[in-house]
């Protein structure tokens, strides 16, 4: 259900984050682990201080809400400071 949005987000940041890290995170989608794929992708964004656009951040926030995750928990809570 969320796999297309997560994959699209991964492709958008691929030029700013090591493509192998993106691919490794997105690999979990094929095992029906969309929340894990999304969390790992966001963790990599945060851990490697990858700048994200406001549009990308808003997409992340919507996914967090739609997936019933908590925006106030790691790694999501650190992403707002990376918006350019």
GITAJO-V961389 format. One record per run of one state. SS is the DSSP state (a for helix, b for strand, c for the rest). FROM is the first residue (numbers start at 1). TO is the last residue. Records with the same first field share a line. If there is no record, write none. Layout:
BEGIN
SS->FROM-TO ; FROM-TO
END
This chain:
BEGIN
c->1-2 ; 14-18 ; 32-33 ; 48-51 ; 53-53 ; 67-75 ; 79-79 ; 84-84
a->3-13 ; 19-31 ; 34-47 ; 54-66 ; 76-78 ; 80-82
b->52-52 ; 83-83
END
